[in-house]
Amino acid sequence: MERKYVKEILEKKKEEDVLIKGWVHDTRDLSKIKFLILRDASGTIQVTAMKDNPAFKDMDQNRESVVEITGKAIVSKQAPGGIEIMPKKIELITQSEAQIPIDISDFSKTELPKRLDWRFLDTRRKEVSSIFKIRSSINRHVIDFFHDNKFIIINTPKITTIGLESGAESFVVNYFDRKAVLAQSPQFYKQMFTNGGFERVVEIGAVYRAEKSHTIRHLTEFTGVDFEMGFIKNENDVMDIIEEMFKYVLTKVKEERKEELEILKIELKIPKKIPRISIAELKKMLVKQGKKLREDDDLDAEAEKMIGEYALKEFNEEFIFVTNYPAKVRPFYHMRPENDSKGTKSFDLLYRGTEIATGAQREHRLEILQKQAKEKGIKIPKIYEDIFRYGAIPHGGVGFGLDRITQRMLNLDNVREAVLLPRDVERLTP
């Protein structure tokens, strides 16, 4: 007999012989009747045995033990989901220790740090597994979107010398008899291959930042979604793609993960038109609300939250593009408007009051690139300059954090909840 998943049995609601396998979620002994709740990757189902059932004696199992049960699915109005299993045979595959290190019930109150120490147990909870099923769908549909829009999927090195010169926020590693760094971004490589004839490239991969940040938003290793596109008119072309991507991904996730979204009590809102407002305009709005920032200041977390509230109130949108950031707080390779040497053709995307992406039109003219780098006191590596010597095209792109997208989409308190095994200043295991 082939194994059936719990969800399949519950959906069919058919009386039939079945073979199920999974973990013992819970047991109850009422003297003449015993209940065992079995859990697999798809859900939970009740197994019921009366005292005269030969399998009655095998119903007493430690929680989280792994069992294989052969029996008959019976339609029952009293059973959760309308179906229960009358067991004929219960085989113990592995015995769990009686004392489980963390609470993995549906109402767990174990603190996040301890849950992360025992993450493989934590993910057995339906609330936690729902997060990662949704994250899996986000990942899949992001790739589908870019594939359908003629982007080439690339994979770039994570051990590199790009960034070694400054060392700022880089993890320096021994590479045989030399020093190297873990890549802070695939930025250099994206630009290389956009100009290498691909025109449109995208990568989902690990990004490393040696930031000693102790916040609910920052990690030292995160999953980046980075794309670059060529022959653009300006930064609005990049924002157009981002807007279409989120409409597509949110729609697909909403269709595909109804059950998980319901478990997490999340209502996804599909954007109609994401507003695009300059940072200068938004700073004026912030002043009226008692938040004053200087002309060249970046936005802090409080300002982002206030702008998110503004977008929802004024436009009924959870997303907002903040545009034209000051050159002072942007990289040297961000293009500057012809009539504004202090600004940049750049943007951040805020989602529910938190920045989830930074993008811009890049400067593709080598002499201007060199001039802007000199202004910031940066010496451009020759390997980077070479990209622009042999026919560089107008291009732009963006870098997202997949972890932060998941966090904001699901209203999670901490970005670490959206990562299976997060890395931060303190955490290096498991």
C-alpha positions in Angstrom: 0.0 0.0 0.0 1.3 3.5 -0.9 1.6 6.1 1.8 -1.0 8.9 1.7 -0.5 12.4 3.0 -3.0 13.6 5.7 -4.2 16.5 3.6 -5.2 14.1 0.8 -7.2 11.9 3.1 -9.0 14.9 4.7 -9.8 16.4 1.3 -11.1 13.2 -0.2 -13.3 12.3 2.8 -13.5 8.7 1.5 -13.8 5.6 3.6 -10.8 3.5 2.5 -7.7 1.6 3.8 -4.8 3.9 4.2 -1.1 4.0 5.2 0.1 7.1 6.9 3.4 8.1 8.4 4.5 11.0 10.6 5.1 12.4 14.1 3.0 11.8 17.2 1.6 15.3 17.8 -0.4 14.4 20.9 -2.1 11.4 22.6 -5.1 11.1 25.0 -6.1 8.1 27.1 -9.7 7.9 28.2 -9.4 4.3 29.6 -11.6 2.6 27.1 -10.7 4.7 24.1 -7.4 6.3 23.0 -6.6 9.1 20.6 -3.4 9.8 18.8 -3.0 12.9 16.7 -0.6 12.2 13.8 1.2 15.0 12.0 3.0 15.0 8.7 4.2 17.8 6.4 0.6 18.4 5.1 -1.4 18.5 8.4 -2.8 16.5 11.3 -5.3 13.7 11.6 -7.0 11.9 14.5 -6.3 8.2 15.0 -8.9 6.5 17.3 -8.7 3.1 18.9 -11.3 1.3 21.2 -10.1 -1.1 23.9 -10.9 -4.2 21.8 -8.7 -3.0 19.0 -5.4 -5.0 18.8 -3.6 -1.7 18.1 -4.9 -0.2 21.4 -1.7 -1.0 23.3 0.5 0.7 20.7 -1.4 4.0 21.0 0.8 5.1 23.9 3.8 6.8 22.3 6.0 9.7 23.3 5.2 13.0 21.6 7.3 13.5 18.4 8.0 9.8 18.0 7.8 8.7 14.4 5.2 6.1 13.6 3.7 4.3 10.6 0.0 3.5 10.8 -2.1 1.2 8.7 -5.8 1.5 9.1 -9.1 2.6 7.7 -10.2 6.2 7.1 -13.7 6.7 8.6 -16.0 9.7 8.0 -16.8 11.1 11.5 -18.6 14.3 12.4 -16.9 14.3 15.8 -13.3 14.1 14.4 -11.4 17.2 13.5 -11.6 17.6 9.7 -14.5 15.1 9.5 -12.2 12.1 9.1 -10.5 9.8 11.6 -8.3 6.7 11.2 -9.2 3.4 12.9 -5.8 1.7 13.2 -5.1 -1.9 12.4 -1.3 -1.7 13.0 0.9 0.9 14.5 4.6 0.5 14.0 7.1 2.6 15.9 9.9 3.9 13.5 11.9 6.0 16.0 11.2 6.8 19.6 11.5 10.4 20.7 12.9 11.2 24.1 10.2 12.1 26.5 11.5 15.6 27.4 11.4 17.9 24.4 13.7 20.9 24.6 11.2 23.5 23.4 7.4 23.8 23.4 6.2 22.9 19.9 2.5 23.0 20.6 0.2 25.2 18.6 0.4 27.8 21.4 4.1 27.8 22.0 5.5 30.5 24.3 9.1 29.6 23.9 11.3 32.7 23.3 12.7 33.1 19.8 16.4 32.6 20.7 15.7 29.2 22.2 13.4 28.3 19.3 16.3 29.1 16.9 18.6 26.9 18.9 16.2 24.0 18.2 15.0 25.2 14.8 14.4 21.7 13.4 11.9 21.2 16.2 10.4 24.7 15.9 9.6 24.1 12.2 7.3 21.3 13.1 4.8 23.9 14.4 2.2 24.7 11.7 2.6 28.5 12.3 6.4 28.3 11.6 6.1 25.8 8.7 3.5 28.2 7.2 6.1 31.0 7.1 8.5 28.9 5.1 5.9 27.5 2.8 5.0 31.0 1.9 8.6 32.1 1.6 9.2 29.1 -0.7 6.3 30.4 -2.9 7.7 33.9 -2.9 11.0 32.6 -4.0 9.5 30.5 -6.8 7.2 33.2 -8.2 10.0 35.8 -8.1 12.1 33.5 -10.4 9.1 32.8 -12.6 8.4 36.5 -13.0 11.9 37.4 -14.1 12.1 34.3 -16.3 8.9 35.4 -18.1 10.3 38.9 -18.4 13.5 37.7 -20.3 15.9 38.1 -17.4 18.9 35.7 -17.4 19.3 33.9 -14.1 23.0 34.1 -13.0 25.1 32.9 -10.1 28.0 35.0 -9.0 31.0 34.4 -6.7 30.6 34.8 -3.0 34.4 34.7 -2.3 35.9 37.8 -4.0 38.4 40.6 -3.9 35.7 43.3 -4.7 35.4 45.3 -1.5 38.8 44.1 -0.1 40.3 47.6 -0.7 38.0 49.3 1.8 37.2 46.3 4.1 34.2 48.3 5.4 31.4 45.9 6.5 33.2 43.0 4.8 34.1 39.6 6.3 37.7 39.1 5.4 38.6 35.4 4.9 41.8 33.5 4.3 42.0 32.3 0.7 45.1 30.0 0.6 48.0 32.5 0.6 45.8 35.6 0.0 43.0 37.6 1.6 39.5 37.7 0.2 36.1 38.9 1.3 32.6 37.4 1.4 30.5 39.3 -1.2 28.5 42.2 0.2 26.4 42.4 -3.0 26.5 41.0 -6.5 26.4 44.6 -7.8 29.7 44.5 -9.7 28.8 41.2 -11.3 25.3 42.3 -12.2 26.7 45.3 -14.0 29.4 43.2 -15.6 27.0 40.9 -17.3 24.3 43.4 -18.1 27.1 45.1 -20.1 28.3 41.6 -21.1 25.5 41.3 -23.6 22.8 39.7 -21.4 21.0 43.1 -20.9 18.8 41.7 -18.2 20.1 39.6 -15.3 18.8 38.4 -11.9 20.3 36.5 -9.0 18.9 35.1 -5.7 21.8 34.3 -3.4 23.6 34.9 -0.1 24.8 38.3 0.8 27.2 39.1 3.7 27.5 42.3 5.8 29.8 42.6 8.7 27.6 45.1 10.5 27.5 45.0 14.3 23.8 45.8 14.2 21.6 44.5 17.1 18.2 45.2 15.6 15.1 43.3 14.5 15.8 44.3 10.9 19.5 43.4 10.3 21.4 40.1 9.7 25.0 39.4 8.8 24.0 36.9 6.2 20.8 37.3 4.2 19.2 36.2 0.9 19.4 38.9 -1.7 17.2 39.3 -4.8 19.2 41.4 -7.2 18.4 42.4 -10.8 19.9 44.7 -13.3 18.5 45.8 -16.7 19.9 47.6 -19.6 18.8 50.2 -22.2 16.6 51.9 -19.7 15.3 55.5 -20.1 15.6 56.3 -16.4 15.1 54.8 -12.9 11.3 54.7 -13.5 11.8 51.7 -15.8 13.3 49.8 -12.9 10.5 50.8 -10.6 8.0 49.7 -13.2 9.5 46.2 -13.2 9.5 46.1 -9.4 5.8 47.1 -9.2 4.8 44.5 -11.7 6.8 41.9 -9.9 5.1 42.5 -6.6 1.6 42.5 -8.2 2.5 39.1 -9.7 4.1 37.6 -6.7 1.4 38.7 -4.2 -1.3 37.5 -6.4 0.3 34.1 -6.8 1.1 33.7 -3.1 -2.5 34.7 -2.3 -3.9 32.0 -4.6 -1.4 29.3 -3.7 -1.0 29.7 0.1 -4.6 30.4 1.3 -4.4 27.9 4.1 -1.0 29.1 5.4 -2.1 32.8 5.2 -5.2 31.9 7.2 -3.1 30.1 9.9 -1.0 33.3 10.2 -4.1 35.6 10.0 -2.6 37.5 7.1 -4.7 39.4 4.5 -2.6 40.2 1.5 -3.3 43.5 -0.3 -2.3 43.6 -4.0 -1.0 47.1 -4.9 -2.9 49.0 -7.6 -0.4 51.8 -8.2 2.6 52.3 -6.0 3.1 56.0 -5.3 6.5 57.5 -6.2 7.4 60.6 -4.1 10.7 62.4 -3.6 12.5 62.2 -0.3 12.4 66.0 -0.2 8.6 66.1 -0.4 8.3 63.4 2.3 10.6 65.3 4.6 8.2 68.2 4.4 5.4 65.9 5.4 7.5 64.5 8.3 8.1 68.0 9.6 4.4 68.6 9.8 4.2 65.5 12.0 7.0 66.6 14.2 9.9 64.6 12.6 12.6 66.9 11.3 15.4 65.6 9.1 18.2 67.6 7.5 18.4 68.0 3.7 21.2 65.4 3.3 19.9 63.0 6.0 18.8 59.4 5.2 15.6 58.1 6.6 15.7 56.3 9.9 13.3 53.5 11.1 10.9 56.0 12.7 10.7 58.1 9.5 10.1 54.9 7.4 7.3 53.9 9.7 5.6 57.3 9.4 5.9 57.3 5.6 4.3 53.9 5.5 1.4 55.2 7.5 1.2 58.2 5.2 1.1 55.9 2.1 -1.7 53.9 3.6 -3.7 56.9 4.6 -3.2 59.0 1.5 -3.1 56.4 -1.3 -4.5 53.2 0.4 -1.2 51.5 -0.5 1.1 49.5 1.7 4.1 50.1 -0.7 5.7 53.5 -1.5 8.8 54.4 -3.6 10.9 57.1 -2.0 12.9 58.8 -4.8 15.8 61.1 -5.5 17.9 60.4 -2.4 20.8 62.9 -1.7 24.1 61.9 -3.3 25.7 62.2 0.1 24.0 59.0 1.3 24.1 57.1 -2.0 27.0 55.1 -3.6 29.2 56.8 -6.2 27.8 54.7 -9.0 24.3 56.1 -8.7 23.5 58.5 -11.6 22.7 62.1 -10.7 20.0 64.1 -12.4 21.2 66.6 -15.1 19.7 69.5 -13.1 20.4 68.3 -9.6 24.1 67.6 -8.7 23.1 66.9 -5.1 20.5 64.3 -5.9 20.5 60.8 -7.4 18.3 58.9 -9.8 17.7 56.4 -6.9 14.9 55.1 -4.8 14.0 52.9 -1.8 10.9 50.8 -1.7 9.1 50.7 1.6 6.6 48.0 2.4 4.4 48.4 5.5 6.7 51.1 6.8 10.0 49.3 6.3 12.6 49.6 3.6 12.9 46.3 1.6 14.8 47.5 -1.5 17.3 50.0 -2.8 17.7 50.8 -6.5 18.8 53.3 -9.0 19.9 54.1 -12.5 23.7 53.5 -12.6 26.2 55.8 -14.0 27.5 54.2 -17.2 29.9 57.0 -18.4 33.4 56.2 -17.1 34.6 59.8 -16.8 31.6 60.8 -14.7 31.9 57.6 -12.6 35.5 58.4 -11.9 34.6 62.0 -10.9 31.9 60.9 -8.5 34.2 58.3 -6.9 36.9 60.9 -6.4 34.4 63.2 -4.7 33.7 60.4 -2.2 37.4 59.7 -1.7 37.0 56.2 -3.3 39.6 54.6 -5.6 37.7 52.5 -8.2 39.4 49.1 -8.8 40.6 48.7 -12.4 38.5 45.5 -12.8 35.4 47.6 -12.2 36.5 50.5 -14.5 37.1 48.0 -17.3 33.4 47.2 -17.5 32.8 50.7 -18.8 35.6 50.9 -21.3 34.2 48.8 -24.1 30.6 49.9 -24.8 28.6 50.3 -21.5 24.9 50.6 -21.9 22.5 52.8 -19.8 21.3 50.5 -17.0 19.8 50.3 -13.6 18.8 47.8 -11.0 17.8 47.0 -7.4 18.7 44.8 -4.4 15.9 43.3 -2.3 16.2 41.3 0.9 14.0 38.1 0.5 14.0 37.8 4.3 12.7 41.3 4.9 10.1 40.9 2.1 8.8 37.8 3.9 8.9 39.5 7.3 6.9 42.5 6.1 4.4 40.4 4.1 3.6 38.3 7.1 3.9 41.1 9.7 6.6 39.2 11.7 8.1 41.1 14.6 11.7 40.1 13.8 13.4 39.3 10.5 15.0 36.3 12.1 11.6 34.6 12.2 11.6 34.7 8.3 15.0 32.9 8.1 15.5 29.2 8.8 18.9 29.6 10.5 19.7 33.3 10.9 23.2 34.7 11.3 23.7 37.9 13.3 26.4 39.4 15.5 26.0 36.7 18.2 24.5 33.8 16.4 26.8 31.4 14.4 25.0 28.1 15.2 23.3 25.8 14.5 
